[in-house]
């Protein structure tokens, strides 16, 4: 009986057996790691805004504290987006005719909120509470980066789960005195011992990696 398949079919079959797992594994690796790419996570990429607000100018140049605009950061999960009235408390007196600020003036005149583009936008299945992080001594800079040096706002960290877990597994590496939470220039002194602050602020380290902490 004549052979159905030529001898070369053996080599082809072996090649397929090797290539299929490699291709499937490669595709799975890409799918699992694609969110780590800066292009996907939008790390270090300024997003278009209706008004090109400069944190560098307002924080470093004018010395405005984070809490002046983000009024609920110490008391609720959401840090708060400043209403137009907050902007106009200054800009009704200065830069009153600047074309770049016309969207702010229009928002104030028409009593319509400015539609800012969210820079730090977590998925709906993730729960994050600003107030608990602030009360436990985690500075704005730890998550948002050197905001006081950003002429336009961008995301400094991926906010992926593995990034969050790095801090939750070792909060002593990130914790600071509560009085320095909003100080963008704070650096840990040589005698800084984060473990002392973890104990002082009663950080429940045993619970920080529990799924229910972030997924509720």
C-alpha atoms as an extended CHARMM CRD file, in Angstrom:
* protein
*
       216  EXT
         1         1  UNK       CA              0.0000000000        0.0000000000        0.0000000000  PROA      1               0.0000000000
         2         2  UNK       CA              1.3690000000        3.3620000000       -0.9810000000  PROA      2               0.0000000000
         3         3  UNK       CA              2.2110000000        5.8730000000        1.7450000000  PROA      3               0.0000000000
         4         4  UNK       CA             -0.4710000000        8.4740000000        2.3110000000  PROA      4               0.0000000000
         5         5  UNK       CA              1.9490000000       11.1010000000        3.5840000000  PROA      5               0.0000000000
         6         6  UNK       CA              5.4460000000       11.7820000000        2.2570000000  PROA      6               0.0000000000
         7         7  UNK       CA              8.4620000000       11.4280000000        4.5450000000  PROA      7               0.0000000000
         8         8  UNK       CA              8.6490000000       15.2420000000        4.8180000000  PROA      8               0.0000000000
         9         9  UNK       CA              5.3310000000       15.1670000000        6.7020000000  PROA      9               0.0000000000
        10        10  UNK       CA              7.1780000000       13.8710000000        9.7800000000  PROA      10              0.0000000000
        11        11  UNK       CA              9.4130000000       16.9240000000        9.8650000000  PROA      11              0.0000000000
        12        12  UNK       CA              6.4070000000       19.1920000000        9.2710000000  PROA      12              0.0000000000
        13        13  UNK       CA              4.4740000000       17.5830000000       12.1220000000  PROA      13              0.0000000000
        14        14  UNK       CA              7.4280000000       18.0010000000       14.5130000000  PROA      14              0.0000000000
        15        15  UNK       CA              7.7920000000       21.6370000000       13.4630000000  PROA      15              0.0000000000
        16        16  UNK       CA              4.1100000000       22.2740000000       14.1000000000  PROA      16              0.0000000000
        17        17  UNK       CA              4.2930000000       20.6010000000       17.5140000000  PROA      17              0.0000000000
        18        18  UNK       CA              7.1090000000       22.9760000000       18.4590000000  PROA      18              0.0000000000
        19        19  UNK       CA              5.7680000000       26.1450000000       16.8330000000  PROA      19              0.0000000000
        20        20  UNK       CA              2.1880000000       25.9560000000       18.1200000000  PROA      20              0.0000000000
        21        21  UNK       CA              3.1370000000       26.1100000000       21.8410000000  PROA      21              0.0000000000
        22        22  UNK       CA              5.6900000000       28.8350000000       21.0840000000  PROA      22              0.0000000000
        23        23  UNK       CA              3.1600000000       30.9530000000       19.1740000000  PROA      23              0.0000000000
        24        24  UNK       CA              0.3880000000       30.4180000000       21.7270000000  PROA      24              0.0000000000
        25        25  UNK       CA              2.7790000000       31.1530000000       24.5890000000  PROA      25              0.0000000000
        26        26  UNK       CA              4.0190000000       34.2730000000       22.8280000000  PROA      26              0.0000000000
        27        27  UNK       CA              0.4870000000       35.5560000000       22.2560000000  PROA      27              0.0000000000
        28        28  UNK       CA             -0.4550000000       34.9170000000       25.8900000000  PROA      28              0.0000000000
        29        29  UNK       CA              2.6990000000       36.6980000000       27.0360000000  PROA      29              0.0000000000
        30        30  UNK       CA              1.8140000000       39.7240000000       24.9010000000  PROA      30              0.0000000000
        31        31  UNK       CA             -1.7630000000       39.8030000000       26.1870000000  PROA      31              0.0000000000
        32        32  UNK       CA             -0.6440000000       39.5410000000       29.8140000000  PROA      32              0.0000000000
        33        33  UNK       CA              2.0460000000       42.2060000000       29.4980000000  PROA      33              0.0000000000
        34        34  UNK       CA              0.5840000000       44.6630000000       27.0140000000  PROA      34              0.0000000000
        35        35  UNK       CA             -0.8250000000       46.8280000000       29.8030000000  PROA      35              0.0000000000
        36        36  UNK       CA              2.7280000000       47.4180000000       31.0100000000  PROA      36              0.0000000000
        37        37  UNK       CA              3.6170000000       49.3380000000       27.8720000000  PROA      37              0.0000000000
        38        38  UNK       CA              3.6940000000       53.0920000000       28.3950000000  PROA      38              0.0000000000
        39        39  UNK       CA              1.6530000000       53.5200000000       25.2310000000  PROA      39              0.0000000000
        40        40  UNK       CA             -1.1670000000       51.4620000000       26.7610000000  PROA      40              0.0000000000
        41        41  UNK       CA             -0.8780000000       52.6630000000       30.3580000000  PROA      41              0.0000000000
        42        42  UNK       CA             -0.2780000000       56.2590000000       29.1410000000  PROA      42              0.0000000000
        43        43  UNK       CA              2.5830000000       56.7360000000       31.6150000000  PROA      43              0.0000000000
        44        44  UNK       CA              4.4750000000       59.9920000000       30.9740000000  PROA      44              0.0000000000
        45        45  UNK       CA              2.0010000000       60.9800000000       28.2380000000  PROA      45              0.0000000000
        46        46  UNK       CA              0.1970000000       64.3030000000       28.8570000000  PROA      46              0.0000000000
        47        47  UNK       CA             -3.4780000000       64.0990000000       27.9470000000  PROA      47              0.0000000000
        48        48  UNK       CA             -5.3480000000       66.8240000000       26.1160000000  PROA      48              0.0000000000
        49        49  UNK       CA             -7.4070000000       69.0170000000       28.4360000000  PROA      49              0.0000000000
        50        50  UNK       CA             -9.9340000000       71.7830000000       27.7470000000  PROA      50              0.0000000000
        51        51  UNK       CA             -7.5260000000       74.1140000000       29.5960000000  PROA      51              0.0000000000
        52        52  UNK       CA             -3.7520000000       73.3620000000       29.7200000000  PROA      52              0.0000000000
        53        53  UNK       CA             -3.5200000000       73.5580000000       33.5000000000  PROA      53              0.0000000000
        54        54  UNK       CA              0.0420000000       73.6740000000       34.8480000000  PROA      54              0.0000000000
        55        55  UNK       CA              0.6360000000       72.1780000000       38.2700000000  PROA      55              0.0000000000
        56        56  UNK       CA              4.2380000000       73.4000000000       38.0500000000  PROA      56              0.0000000000
        57        57  UNK       CA              3.0630000000       77.0020000000       37.7760000000  PROA      57              0.0000000000
        58        58  UNK       CA              0.3940000000       76.7750000000       40.4600000000  PROA      58              0.0000000000
        59        59  UNK       CA              2.2500000000       74.5640000000       42.9710000000  PROA      59              0.0000000000
        60        60  UNK       CA              5.8950000000       75.5200000000       42.5280000000  PROA      60              0.0000000000
        61        61  UNK       CA              5.4120000000       79.0070000000       41.1460000000  PROA      61              0.0000000000
        62        62  UNK       CA              2.4460000000       80.1620000000       43.2430000000  PROA      62              0.0000000000
        63        63  UNK       CA              2.8850000000       77.9020000000       46.2670000000  PROA      63              0.0000000000
        64        64  UNK       CA             -0.7080000000       76.6050000000       46.2100000000  PROA      64              0.0000000000
        65        65  UNK       CA             -1.2980000000       73.5920000000       48.4590000000  PROA      65              0.0000000000
        66        66  UNK       CA             -2.8460000000       70.4400000000       46.9370000000  PROA      66              0.0000000000
        67        67  UNK       CA             -5.8200000000       70.7210000000       49.2870000000  PROA      67              0.0000000000
        68        68  UNK       CA             -6.8390000000       74.1400000000       47.9920000000  PROA      68              0.0000000000
        69        69  UNK       CA             -8.1610000000       72.4670000000       44.8360000000  PROA      69              0.0000000000
        70        70  UNK       CA             -8.4930000000       68.8410000000       45.9130000000  PROA      70              0.0000000000
        71        71  UNK       CA            -10.6300000000       69.6610000000       48.9160000000  PROA      71              0.0000000000
        72        72  UNK       CA            -11.8890000000       66.1870000000       49.8460000000  PROA      72              0.0000000000
        73        73  UNK       CA             -8.6200000000       64.2760000000       49.6160000000  PROA      73              0.0000000000
        74        74  UNK       CA             -8.3790000000       63.9740000000       53.4190000000  PROA      74              0.0000000000
        75        75  UNK       CA            -11.9800000000       62.9950000000       54.0450000000  PROA      75              0.0000000000
        76        76  UNK       CA            -13.2470000000       60.8360000000       51.1880000000  PROA      76              0.0000000000
        77        77  UNK       CA            -12.2570000000       58.2670000000       48.5860000000  PROA      77              0.0000000000
        78        78  UNK       CA            -12.2740000000       60.8950000000       45.8400000000  PROA      78              0.0000000000
        79        79  UNK       CA             -9.7240000000       63.7090000000       45.9710000000  PROA      79              0.0000000000
        80        80  UNK       CA            -12.1280000000       66.1170000000       44.3080000000  PROA      80              0.0000000000
        81        81  UNK       CA            -12.0290000000       68.0780000000       41.0630000000  PROA      81              0.0000000000
        82        82  UNK       CA            -12.1020000000       71.8160000000       41.7990000000  PROA      82              0.0000000000
        83        83  UNK       CA            -15.2510000000       73.6120000000       40.6520000000  PROA      83              0.0000000000
        84        84  UNK       CA            -14.8520000000       76.5770000000       38.3190000000  PROA      84              0.0000000000
        85        85  UNK       CA            -15.5310000000       78.8970000000       41.2530000000  PROA      85              0.0000000000
        86        86  UNK       CA            -12.1950000000       77.8170000000       42.7390000000  PROA      86              0.0000000000
        87        87  UNK       CA            -10.3680000000       78.8170000000       39.5640000000  PROA      87              0.0000000000
        88        88  UNK       CA            -12.2280000000       82.1180000000       39.3730000000  PROA      88              0.0000000000
        89        89  UNK       CA            -11.3770000000       83.0410000000       42.9450000000  PROA      89              0.0000000000
        90        90  UNK       CA             -8.0420000000       84.0590000000       41.4510000000  PROA      90              0.0000000000
        91        91  UNK       CA             -8.7650000000       84.4750000000       37.7620000000  PROA      91              0.0000000000
        92        92  UNK       CA            -11.5280000000       86.9890000000       38.3010000000  PROA      92              0.0000000000
        93        93  UNK       CA             -8.6550000000       89.2570000000       39.3870000000  PROA      93              0.0000000000
        94        94  UNK       CA             -5.6510000000       88.1080000000       37.3400000000  PROA      94              0.0000000000
        95        95  UNK       CA             -5.2920000000       87.0040000000       33.7110000000  PROA      95              0.0000000000
        96        96  UNK       CA             -8.9000000000       88.0920000000       33.2740000000  PROA      96              0.0000000000
        97        97  UNK       CA             -8.6440000000       88.4610000000       29.4980000000  PROA      97              0.0000000000
        98        98  UNK       CA             -6.2310000000       85.6340000000       28.7000000000  PROA      98              0.0000000000
        99        99  UNK       CA             -7.5760000000       83.7060000000       25.6710000000  PROA      99              0.0000000000
       100       100  UNK       CA             -6.2560000000       80.4370000000       27.0990000000  PROA      100             0.0000000000
       101       101  UNK       CA             -8.6290000000       80.8210000000       30.0600000000  PROA      101             0.0000000000
       102       102  UNK       CA            -11.7770000000       81.4860000000       28.0360000000  PROA      102             0.0000000000
       103       103  UNK       CA            -13.1180000000       77.9370000000       28.7110000000  PROA      103             0.0000000000
       104       104  UNK       CA            -12.8780000000       78.7220000000       32.4380000000  PROA      104             0.0000000000
       105       105  UNK       CA            -14.7240000000       82.0150000000       32.0720000000  PROA      105             0.0000000000
       106       106  UNK       CA            -17.3430000000       80.3690000000       29.8360000000  PROA      106             0.0000000000
       107       107  UNK       CA            -17.8480000000       77.6360000000       32.4100000000  PROA      107             0.0000000000
       108       108  UNK       CA            -18.3770000000       80.2520000000       35.1050000000  PROA      108             0.0000000000
       109       109  UNK       CA            -20.7500000000       82.3480000000       32.9790000000  PROA      109             0.0000000000
       110       110  UNK       CA            -22.8260000000       79.4180000000       31.7870000000  PROA      110             0.0000000000
       111       111  UNK       CA            -22.7090000000       77.5120000000       35.0830000000  PROA      111             0.0000000000
       112       112  UNK       CA            -21.4980000000       74.3750000000       33.3140000000  PROA      112             0.0000000000
       113       113  UNK       CA            -18.7040000000       72.1630000000       34.5930000000  PROA      113             0.0000000000
       114       114  UNK       CA            -15.4390000000       71.9400000000       32.6950000000  PROA      114             0.0000000000
       115       115  UNK       CA            -15.1040000000       68.4690000000       31.1800000000  PROA      115             0.0000000000
       116       116  UNK       CA            -11.6220000000       67.5520000000       32.3430000000  PROA      116             0.0000000000
       117       117  UNK       CA             -9.9900000000       64.3830000000       31.0070000000  PROA      117             0.0000000000
       118       118  UNK       CA             -9.2760000000       61.8950000000       33.7820000000  PROA      118             0.0000000000
       119       119  UNK       CA             -5.5440000000       61.1850000000       34.0300000000  PROA      119             0.0000000000
       120       120  UNK       CA             -5.7230000000       58.6180000000       36.8300000000  PROA      120             0.0000000000
       121       121  UNK       CA             -8.7230000000       56.4950000000       35.9310000000  PROA      121             0.0000000000
       122       122  UNK       CA             -8.8980000000       53.1460000000       37.7140000000  PROA      122             0.0000000000
       123       123  UNK       CA            -11.1410000000       50.3360000000       36.4550000000  PROA      123             0.0000000000
       124       124  UNK       CA            -14.5880000000       50.0400000000       38.0310000000  PROA      124             0.0000000000
       125       125  UNK       CA            -13.5770000000       46.8040000000       39.7660000000  PROA      125             0.0000000000
       126       126  UNK       CA            -10.8670000000       48.5870000000       41.7610000000  PROA      126             0.0000000000
       127       127  UNK       CA            -11.6680000000       50.4890000000       44.9520000000  PROA      127             0.0000000000
       128       128  UNK       CA             -9.2690000000       53.2330000000       46.0090000000  PROA      128             0.0000000000
       129       129  UNK       CA             -9.6650000000       55.5840000000       48.9570000000  PROA      129             0.0000000000
       130       130  UNK       CA             -7.5260000000       58.7290000000       49.0450000000  PROA      130             0.0000000000
       131       131  UNK       CA             -8.3640000000       59.5210000000       52.6620000000  PROA      131             0.0000000000
       132       132  UNK       CA             -7.0230000000       56.2830000000       54.1350000000  PROA      132             0.0000000000
       133       133  UNK       CA             -3.7380000000       56.6430000000       52.2570000000  PROA      133             0.0000000000
       134       134  UNK       CA             -3.3410000000       60.2380000000       53.4270000000  PROA      134             0.0000000000
       135       135  UNK       CA             -4.1460000000       59.3390000000       57.0400000000  PROA      135             0.0000000000
       136       136  UNK       CA             -1.5990000000       56.5100000000       56.9630000000  PROA      136             0.0000000000
       137       137  UNK       CA              1.1940000000       58.7740000000       55.7440000000  PROA      137             0.0000000000
       138       138  UNK       CA              1.3610000000       58.0450000000       52.0180000000  PROA      138             0.0000000000
       139       139  UNK       CA              2.3480000000       61.1940000000       50.1620000000  PROA      139             0.0000000000
       140       140  UNK       CA              0.7630000000       62.4620000000       46.9520000000  PROA      140             0.0000000000
       141       141  UNK       CA              4.1310000000       62.0600000000       45.2600000000  PROA      141             0.0000000000
       142       142  UNK       CA              4.2050000000       58.2950000000       45.8690000000  PROA      142             0.0000000000
       143       143  UNK       CA              1.3690000000       57.7050000000       43.4110000000  PROA      143             0.0000000000
       144       144  UNK       CA              1.1700000000       60.8630000000       41.3170000000  PROA      144             0.0000000000
       145       145  UNK       CA              4.8710000000       61.5360000000       40.8880000000  PROA      145             0.0000000000
       146       146  UNK       CA              6.5690000000       64.9280000000       40.9800000000  PROA      146             0.0000000000
       147       147  UNK       CA              3.3760000000       66.8360000000       40.2100000000  PROA      147             0.0000000000
       148       148  UNK       CA              4.9350000000       70.1450000000       41.2180000000  PROA      148             0.0000000000
       149       149  UNK       CA              7.2450000000       69.8540000000       38.1930000000  PROA      149             0.0000000000
       150       150  UNK       CA              4.5690000000       68.9710000000       35.6200000000  PROA      150             0.0000000000
       151       151  UNK       CA              3.6980000000       71.7980000000       33.2060000000  PROA      151             0.0000000000
       152       152  UNK       CA              0.9210000000       69.4880000000       31.9780000000  PROA      152             0.0000000000
       153       153  UNK       CA             -0.5120000000       66.6030000000       33.9530000000  PROA      153             0.0000000000
       154       154  UNK       CA              0.4680000000       63.0440000000       33.1260000000  PROA      154             0.0000000000
       155       155  UNK       CA              0.4040000000       59.6860000000       34.8660000000  PROA      155             0.0000000000
       156       156  UNK       CA              3.7410000000       58.9540000000       36.5340000000  PROA      156             0.0000000000
       157       157  UNK       CA              2.9990000000       55.3100000000       37.4180000000  PROA      157             0.0000000000
       158       158  UNK       CA              1.0680000000       52.5130000000       35.7430000000  PROA      158             0.0000000000
       159       159  UNK       CA             -1.2960000000       51.9570000000       38.7010000000  PROA      159             0.0000000000
       160       160  UNK       CA             -1.2950000000       48.2730000000       37.7250000000  PROA      160             0.0000000000
       161       161  UNK       CA             -2.0410000000       45.7980000000       40.4890000000  PROA      161             0.0000000000
       162       162  UNK       CA              1.5810000000       44.6520000000       40.7780000000  PROA      162             0.0000000000
       163       163  UNK       CA              2.6480000000       48.2910000000       41.2450000000  PROA      163             0.0000000000
       164       164  UNK       CA              0.1120000000       48.7790000000       44.0520000000  PROA      164             0.0000000000
       165       165  UNK       CA              1.1830000000       45.5100000000       45.6840000000  PROA      165             0.0000000000
       166       166  UNK       CA              4.8110000000       46.6590000000       45.8140000000  PROA      166             0.0000000000
       167       167  UNK       CA              3.7020000000       49.3060000000       48.3120000000  PROA      167             0.0000000000
       168       168  UNK       CA              1.1440000000       47.1440000000       50.1150000000  PROA      168             0.0000000000
       169       169  UNK       CA              3.7640000000       44.4620000000       50.7150000000  PROA      169             0.0000000000
       170       170  UNK       CA              6.3320000000       46.9330000000       52.0610000000  PROA      170             0.0000000000
       171       171  UNK       CA              4.5970000000       50.1540000000       53.1840000000  PROA      171             0.0000000000
       172       172  UNK       CA              7.6120000000       51.0590000000       55.3010000000  PROA      172             0.0000000000
       173       173  UNK       CA              9.4230000000       51.9690000000       52.0790000000  PROA      173             0.0000000000
       174       174  UNK       CA              6.8530000000       54.6250000000       51.1920000000  PROA      174             0.0000000000
       175       175  UNK       CA              5.3470000000       55.9180000000       54.4140000000  PROA      175             0.0000000000
       176       176  UNK       CA              6.1950000000       59.4020000000       55.6680000000  PROA      176             0.0000000000
       177       177  UNK       CA              5.1210000000       61.6480000000       58.5600000000  PROA      177             0.0000000000
       178       178  UNK       CA              1.5370000000       62.8380000000       58.1220000000  PROA      178             0.0000000000
       179       179  UNK       CA              2.7040000000       66.4430000000       58.2420000000  PROA      179             0.0000000000
       180       180  UNK       CA              4.7490000000       65.8010000000       55.0780000000  PROA      180             0.0000000000
       181       181  UNK       CA              2.0890000000       64.0500000000       52.9860000000  PROA      181             0.0000000000
       182       182  UNK       CA              1.4740000000       67.1390000000       50.8260000000  PROA      182             0.0000000000
       183       183  UNK       CA              5.1060000000       68.2810000000       50.7760000000  PROA      183             0.0000000000
       184       184  UNK       CA              6.3870000000       67.5500000000       47.2810000000  PROA      184             0.0000000000
       185       185  UNK       CA              9.9610000000       68.3400000000       48.3380000000  PROA      185             0.0000000000
       186       186  UNK       CA             10.1180000000       65.9180000000       51.2730000000  PROA      186             0.0000000000
       187       187  UNK       CA             12.9320000000       63.3890000000       51.2680000000  PROA      187             0.0000000000
       188       188  UNK       CA             13.4240000000       60.7400000000       53.9690000000  PROA      188             0.0000000000
       189       189  UNK       CA             16.1610000000       61.8270000000       56.4030000000  PROA      189             0.0000000000
       190       190  UNK       CA             19.0620000000       59.4600000000       57.1320000000  PROA      190             0.0000000000
       191       191  UNK       CA             17.4650000000       58.3070000000       60.3940000000  PROA      191             0.0000000000
       192       192  UNK       CA             14.0470000000       57.7020000000       58.8320000000  PROA      192             0.0000000000
       193       193  UNK       CA             12.5880000000       54.3480000000       59.8720000000  PROA      193             0.0000000000
       194       194  UNK       CA              9.3780000000       53.5990000000       58.0420000000  PROA      194             0.0000000000
       195       195  UNK       CA              8.6520000000       50.6530000000       60.3090000000  PROA      195             0.0000000000
       196       196  UNK       CA              8.1990000000       53.0120000000       63.2490000000  PROA      196             0.0000000000
       197       197  UNK       CA              5.5960000000       55.0050000000       61.3400000000  PROA      197             0.0000000000
       198       198  UNK       CA              3.8590000000       51.8130000000       60.2120000000  PROA      198             0.0000000000
       199       199  UNK       CA              3.4350000000       50.9000000000       63.8640000000  PROA      199             0.0000000000
       200       200  UNK       CA              2.5690000000       54.4560000000       64.9490000000  PROA      200             0.0000000000
       201       201  UNK       CA             -0.1500000000       54.8690000000       62.3030000000  PROA      201             0.0000000000
       202       202  UNK       CA             -1.4190000000       51.3160000000       62.9130000000  PROA      202             0.0000000000
       203       203  UNK       CA             -1.0340000000       50.1660000000       59.3420000000  PROA      203             0.0000000000
       204       204  UNK       CA             -2.5540000000       46.6830000000       59.1710000000  PROA      204             0.0000000000
       205       205  UNK       CA              0.1820000000       45.0950000000       57.0630000000  PROA      205             0.0000000000
       206       206  UNK       CA             -1.3160000000       41.6120000000       57.3470000000  PROA      206             0.0000000000
       207       207  UNK       CA             -4.4700000000       42.7810000000       55.5510000000  PROA      207             0.0000000000
       208       208  UNK       CA             -2.9320000000       44.9420000000       52.8310000000  PROA      208             0.0000000000
       209       209  UNK       CA             -2.5610000000       42.0920000000       50.3430000000  PROA      209             0.0000000000
       210       210  UNK       CA             -6.0500000000       40.7140000000       50.9220000000  PROA      210             0.0000000000
       211       211  UNK       CA             -8.0610000000       40.8530000000       47.6870000000  PROA      211             0.0000000000
       212       212  UNK       CA            -11.0210000000       42.5150000000       49.4260000000  PROA      212             0.0000000000
       213       213  UNK       CA             -8.9180000000       45.5930000000       50.2610000000  PROA      213             0.0000000000
       214       214  UNK       CA             -9.0610000000       46.7880000000       46.6570000000  PROA      214             0.0000000000
       215       215  UNK       CA            -11.7210000000       44.5720000000       45.0640000000  PROA      215             0.0000000000
       216       216  UNK       CA            -15.1110000000       44.9900000000       46.7290000000  PROA      216             0.0000000000
